Amino acid sequence: MKYLHTMVRVTDIEQSLRFYRDALGLIELSRKDYPQGRYTLVFLAAHGDEQAQVELTHNWIRRAYGAAATSATSPTRSTTSTARVSA
């Protein structure tokens, strides 16, 4: 089984990048804005392991995502984490 990527929904893309990129040392592989959908996707990975990625999803319009959206325990205020694996 091989880990492919995990999606994390974030409310503040710059704060999230300071955590994942600057504090954890992940590198930004790609960033794409989707104006029609009003969201941005940023893919990050560890140096030397670009196959296992973290996908940050930032919706431009702030929405309430339930209890996780108001939690102070995560710097990204993650509400969705989806691990994708392949055999």
Buried (B, 14 or more C-beta within 10 A) or exposed (E): EEEEBBBBBBBBBEEBBEBBBEEEEBEEEEBEEEEEEEBBBBBBBBEEEEEEBBBBBBBEEEEEBEEBBEEEEEBBBBBEEEEEEEE
